[in-house]
Amino acid sequence: MRVCFYTLGCKVNLNETEALEQLFRRSGFTVVPDGQPADVYIVNSCTVTNFGDQKSRKWLRHAKRENPGAVTVLTGCYPQAFPEQAAGLLEADLVCGNTDRRAILDHVMQLLNGHERIVAVTPHTRGEVFEEMPVDRFETHTRAFIKVEDGCNRRCAYCIIPKARGPVRSRPISSILAELRQLAGAGYREVVLSAISLPSYGTDTGTDLYELVEQCAGVEGIQRIRLGSLDPDMLTPEGIRRLAAVDKLCPQFHLSLQSGCDATLRRMRRPYTTAQYLDVVRQLRQAYAGRPVSFTTDCICGFPGESEEDFVRSCGFLEEVGFLRVHVFPYSRREGTPAYDFPQQVHEREKQARSRRMHDRAEEVRRAVLAGLEGSEDQVLLETPVSATVFTGYTRLYVPVSVSAPGCAAGDIVRVRLGRYDGARVQAEFLGRV
């Protein structure tokens, strides 16, 4: 039996798909890439934007049209947040959400044996626990992603994720460490701690993110730890000092921004100001005592009520921080969120135009940051081989590089000297293995 997966959205979704793939493999299925005939088609959906829902529906309809006898599955955030709408997608033989993922296999087997259509979306509830779905290997990655938390307790005006993911649930440290040791034994040298709300880790279990990082650093074989997205207001001065003391932690911090304008942040219901954000950046730089630190972020353009002046202020903030990378995207009006009904909605053409302008500004900032790193030394995880000796990969600071490293292989960590940025990657000089 063959199964095909299609994943949309964040690193957490990718991690969950990897876990589902392994679950199906252990039951005798062969996982095939998109575009090949299969007996089962599963889309792990994202519902952050309407566009994500559209892509899920389009993919399922195409799969059903091309393979009418196959079992089709819609799972993930879309059916969890909008169960009635998802249930109306008759091209999906199974509709289920983000709870009890392990049951997907049982439901699929029932459908393959002739069971009628199944709709099984269970609402999130207070007190529900983290669902364990370990991953022992990543088929297409040289770094490992470990899901450590699920859910979000915040209520930002534009975000549907709390409805799709439910309340904060933290994974036990013992379980995380067990998976990490297994991945280290499989040859992984870098691990990314991924979550829906990473700084919320432990708030429901009596521990915290800082303790988790310190424990992960003690796992033999793991050389680098990288963090997913962080809400800046949830980082404490003491916590920042503890993170900076962990040598294995990559000094690259993805601090969620969304806007560099205080008026827009208030409308978004984000619980920090730009001044507070800058203070966290300052604390992180001070904690590393002159050692290089890099910052990446996300920024929304065209949020309801954003004036041209607000937008210009937001663009200027990117330069003030000096971001290595900014993911820029236009505001997507999301049904079910408070911002959907906000007045002063910005026209779609203007949102797209502002996104292009901000992207260009962010690229200027990126070039300046990378120019400042030229000539410095760092370590690179070799990821994608371009030829027999040339690899692409990322430094500890998350600088994308291309380097000729004779005698090395994907998954190795090597020392390099950074050169010029060519608009895609920094050309680096190989200095030897770590």
C-alpha positions in Angstrom: 0.0 0.0 0.0 1.2 3.5 -0.9 0.6 6.7 1.0 1.3 10.3 -0.1 1.6 13.2 2.2 1.2 16.9 1.4 2.2 19.4 4.2 1.4 23.1 4.5 2.5 25.5 7.2 5.1 25.6 10.0 7.9 23.5 11.2 5.6 21.9 13.7 3.4 20.6 10.9 6.5 19.2 9.1 7.5 17.5 12.3 4.0 16.0 12.7 4.0 14.7 9.1 7.3 13.0 9.7 5.8 11.3 12.7 2.8 10.2 10.7 5.0 8.9 7.8 6.9 6.7 10.3 3.7 5.5 11.8 2.4 4.4 8.4 5.8 2.9 7.4 5.8 0.7 10.5 2.4 -0.6 9.4 3.7 -1.7 6.0 2.9 1.4 3.9 5.3 2.8 1.4 5.5 6.6 1.4 5.6 8.1 -2.1 6.3 11.7 -3.2 3.6 14.0 -4.4 2.6 13.3 -8.0 2.9 9.6 -7.8 -0.1 7.2 -7.7 -1.0 6.2 -4.1 -3.7 4.3 -2.2 -4.0 7.0 0.4 -3.5 10.8 0.2 -3.1 12.9 3.3 -2.9 16.6 3.5 -1.7 18.1 6.8 -3.3 21.5 6.5 -2.4 25.1 7.7 -5.2 27.6 8.3 -3.2 30.7 9.2 -4.5 32.2 5.9 -7.4 31.6 3.6 -4.9 30.8 0.9 -3.7 27.8 3.0 -7.3 26.4 3.1 -7.6 26.9 -0.6 -4.4 24.9 -1.3 -5.6 22.1 0.9 -8.9 21.8 -0.9 -7.3 22.1 -4.3 -4.8 19.3 -3.6 -7.4 17.0 -2.2 -9.8 17.5 -5.1 -7.0 16.9 -7.6 -6.0 13.7 -5.7 -9.5 12.4 -5.7 -10.1 13.3 -9.4 -6.9 11.5 -10.5 -7.3 8.6 -8.1 -11.0 8.1 -7.5 -10.5 4.8 -5.7 -8.0 6.2 -3.2 -8.7 7.2 0.4 -8.3 10.9 1.0 -7.6 12.5 4.3 -7.8 16.1 5.5 -6.1 16.7 8.9 -4.4 19.5 10.8 -5.3 23.1 11.6 -8.0 23.8 9.0 -10.5 21.1 10.1 -9.7 21.8 13.8 -10.4 25.6 13.4 -13.3 25.2 11.0 -14.8 21.7 11.5 -18.2 22.4 9.8 -16.5 23.9 6.7 -14.0 21.1 6.5 -16.7 18.5 6.9 -18.4 19.9 3.8 -15.4 19.0 1.7 -16.8 15.8 0.3 -13.6 15.0 -1.5 -12.1 14.1 1.9 -13.0 10.6 3.0 -11.6 11.3 6.5 -11.7 14.7 8.2 -9.9 15.0 11.5 -8.1 17.7 13.4 -5.0 18.1 15.6 -6.1 15.8 18.4 -5.4 12.0 18.5 -3.2 11.9 15.4 -2.4 8.3 16.0 -6.1 7.4 15.3 -5.5 8.5 11.6 -4.0 5.2 10.8 -6.9 3.2 12.3 -9.4 5.4 10.5 -7.6 4.9 7.2 -7.5 1.1 7.6 -11.3 1.2 8.2 -11.9 3.2 5.1 -9.7 0.9 3.0 -11.8 -2.0 4.3 -15.0 -0.4 3.1 -16.1 1.8 6.0 -18.2 4.8 5.0 -16.9 8.4 5.3 -15.5 9.5 8.7 -15.6 12.9 10.3 -13.8 12.9 13.6 -12.8 16.4 14.8 -12.5 16.5 18.6 -12.5 20.0 20.2 -9.6 21.1 22.3 -10.3 21.1 26.0 -8.7 22.4 29.2 -6.4 20.0 30.8 -5.6 18.0 27.6 -2.0 16.6 27.5 0.7 16.7 24.9 0.3 14.0 22.4 3.5 12.0 22.1 4.5 11.3 18.5 8.3 10.8 18.5 10.4 10.9 15.3 13.5 8.8 15.0 14.7 10.0 11.6 14.1 12.8 9.2 14.1 11.6 5.6 15.0 14.9 3.9 16.9 16.9 6.6 20.4 16.9 8.0 19.1 18.7 11.2 16.5 17.2 13.5 13.3 19.0 14.5 11.8 18.1 17.9 8.3 19.2 18.8 8.4 20.2 22.5 5.1 22.1 23.0 1.7 22.5 21.4 -0.9 25.2 21.7 -1.0 28.9 22.5 -2.8 30.9 25.3 -2.5 34.3 23.6 -5.2 36.1 21.8 -3.6 38.2 19.1 -6.2 40.0 17.0 -5.1 38.5 13.6 -4.4 34.9 14.7 -6.6 31.7 14.5 -3.9 29.4 15.9 -5.2 29.3 19.5 -8.5 27.9 18.1 -6.7 25.5 15.8 -4.1 24.3 18.4 -5.8 24.7 21.7 -4.2 25.6 25.1 -0.5 25.3 25.9 0.7 21.6 26.4 4.3 20.9 27.2 6.1 17.7 26.4 7.9 16.1 29.4 11.7 16.8 29.4 12.4 13.1 29.8 10.6 12.3 26.6 12.4 15.0 24.7 15.8 13.8 25.9 15.0 10.2 25.0 14.2 11.2 21.4 17.2 13.5 21.3 19.5 10.7 22.3 18.0 8.5 19.6 18.5 11.1 17.0 22.1 11.7 18.1 22.7 8.0 17.8 21.3 8.2 14.2 24.0 10.8 13.4 22.2 14.1 13.8 24.4 16.9 15.1 22.0 19.8 15.2 18.5 19.9 16.7 15.8 22.6 16.4 13.4 22.9 19.3 10.0 23.6 17.6 6.7 24.6 19.1 3.6 26.6 18.6 4.6 28.9 21.5 8.1 28.0 22.4 8.6 30.5 25.3 5.4 29.0 26.9 7.2 25.7 27.4 6.9 24.4 30.9 4.3 27.1 32.1 1.8 24.2 32.5 4.2 21.7 34.0 6.4 23.7 36.4 9.6 24.0 34.4 10.7 26.4 31.6 12.5 26.7 28.3 15.8 27.6 29.9 15.9 24.3 31.9 15.0 22.4 28.7 17.8 24.0 26.7 20.3 23.2 29.5 19.2 19.6 29.7 19.3 19.2 25.9 22.9 20.5 25.8 23.9 17.6 28.0 23.0 15.0 25.4 26.2 13.5 24.0 26.6 13.8 20.2 24.4 16.9 19.8 26.7 19.8 18.9 24.2 22.5 18.1 20.8 23.5 19.5 18.6 26.0 17.7 15.4 27.6 18.9 12.2 28.3 17.0 10.2 31.5 17.2 10.3 33.4 20.5 7.9 36.1 21.8 10.3 38.8 23.1 8.2 39.8 26.1 8.4 36.2 27.5 12.2 36.2 27.7 13.4 37.2 31.2 16.8 38.8 32.0 17.9 35.8 34.0 16.6 33.4 31.3 18.6 35.3 28.7 21.8 35.0 30.8 21.2 31.2 31.1 20.7 30.8 27.4 23.9 32.7 26.6 25.8 30.4 28.9 24.9 27.3 26.8 27.8 26.9 24.4 25.8 24.5 22.1 23.0 27.0 21.6 23.2 28.7 18.3 23.3 32.5 18.9 20.5 33.2 16.4 17.2 34.3 17.8 13.9 34.5 15.9 12.1 37.2 17.8 8.5 37.5 16.7 7.8 41.2 15.7 4.8 41.5 13.4 5.2 45.3 13.2 7.8 47.9 14.0 5.1 50.5 14.8 3.6 50.8 18.3 0.2 51.9 17.1 -0.1 48.8 14.9 1.2 46.5 17.7 -1.6 47.8 19.9 -4.2 47.1 17.3 -2.7 43.6 16.8 -3.0 43.1 20.6 0.7 42.2 20.9 1.8 42.6 24.5 5.0 44.6 23.9 6.2 47.9 22.5 9.1 48.5 20.1 11.1 50.0 23.0 10.6 46.8 25.0 11.6 44.7 21.9 14.8 46.7 21.5 15.6 46.2 25.2 15.4 42.4 24.7 17.7 42.7 21.7 20.1 44.8 23.8 20.0 42.3 26.7 20.8 39.4 24.3 23.7 41.2 22.8 25.1 42.1 26.2 24.7 38.6 27.5 26.9 37.4 24.7 29.6 39.9 25.7 30.9 40.9 22.3 30.3 37.6 20.6 28.2 37.8 17.5 24.5 37.4 17.8 21.9 37.4 14.9 18.2 38.2 14.8 15.5 37.0 12.4 11.8 37.8 12.5 8.4 38.0 10.8 6.6 41.1 9.8 3.0 41.8 8.6 2.2 44.6 6.1 -1.2 46.2 5.7 -2.8 45.3 9.0 -6.2 47.1 9.4 -5.6 50.8 10.2 -2.0 50.8 9.2 -1.3 54.2 7.6 1.6 55.0 5.3 3.3 56.7 8.2 2.9 53.5 10.3 4.3 51.4 7.5 7.4 53.7 7.1 8.0 53.5 10.8 7.8 49.7 10.7 10.3 49.6 7.9 12.7 51.8 9.8 12.6 49.5 12.8 14.0 46.7 10.7 17.2 48.8 10.2 17.2 49.8 13.9 17.4 46.2 15.0 19.6 45.0 12.2 17.8 41.8 11.3 19.7 39.1 9.4 16.5 38.0 7.8 12.9 39.1 7.8 10.0 37.0 6.6 7.6 39.7 5.1 4.0 38.9 4.2 0.8 40.8 3.6 -1.9 40.7 6.2 -4.4 38.0 5.5 -8.0 38.7 6.7 -8.9 35.6 8.7 -12.5 34.7 9.4 -12.9 33.9 13.1 -10.4 36.4 14.4 -11.2 39.9 15.9 -9.2 41.7 13.1 -11.5 40.2 10.5 -14.1 42.8 11.4 -11.8 45.7 12.2 -12.5 48.9 10.3 -10.0 50.5 7.9 -9.1 47.3 6.0 -6.2 48.0 3.7 -6.8 47.2 0.0 -5.1 44.0 -1.3 -3.1 45.9 -3.9 -1.7 48.2 -1.3 -0.8 45.3 1.0 1.1 43.6 -1.7 2.9 46.8 -2.7 3.9 47.4 0.9 5.1 43.9 1.2 7.4 44.3 -1.8 8.7 47.6 -0.4 9.4 46.1 3.0 11.1 43.1 1.4 13.4 45.4 -0.5 14.2 47.3 2.7 14.8 44.1 4.6 17.2 42.9 1.9 19.2 46.1 2.2 19.5 45.5 6.0 20.5 41.9 5.4 23.2 42.9 3.0 24.6 45.3 5.5 24.6 42.7 8.3 26.3 40.1 6.1 28.9 42.7 5.0 29.7 43.2 8.6 30.4 39.5 9.0 32.8 39.3 6.0 36.1 37.9 7.1 34.8 36.3 10.3 35.0 32.6 11.2 32.0 30.4 12.0 30.9 26.8 11.9 28.6 25.4 9.1 26.4 22.4 9.1 26.8 21.0 5.6 23.3 20.2 4.2 22.8 20.0 0.5 25.5 18.7 -1.8 25.8 20.8 -5.0 28.7 18.7 -6.4 31.1 16.1 -5.1 32.8 18.7 -2.9 30.6 21.8 -2.8 27.8 22.1 -0.1 25.3 24.6 1.0 24.4 25.0 4.7 24.0 27.4 7.6 26.3 28.8 10.2 25.5 29.1 13.9 24.3 32.6 13.1 22.0 31.2 10.4 24.0 32.7 7.6 23.4 30.7 4.4 26.7 29.7 2.8 28.2 27.8 -0.1 31.5 26.1 0.6 33.9 23.6 -1.0 34.7 21.0 1.6 36.6 18.1 0.1 36.3 14.8 1.9 33.2 15.9 3.9 29.6 14.8 3.7 26.2 16.2 4.4 25.6 16.3 8.1 29.2 17.2 8.9 30.0 20.5 10.8 33.0 22.4 9.5 34.9 25.6 10.2 34.7 28.4 7.5 35.7 32.0 6.9 32.9 34.0 5.5 33.3 35.9 2.2 31.0 38.0 0.1 27.2 37.7 -0.1 26.1 37.0 -3.7 22.4 37.8 -3.2 21.6 34.2 -2.3 24.4 32.8 -0.2 27.7 33.8 1.3 30.8 32.3 -0.4 32.8 30.7 2.4 36.4 29.4 2.6 36.8 25.9 4.1 39.1 25.9 7.2 38.7 22.3 8.4 36.5 19.9 10.2 35.2 20.6 13.7 
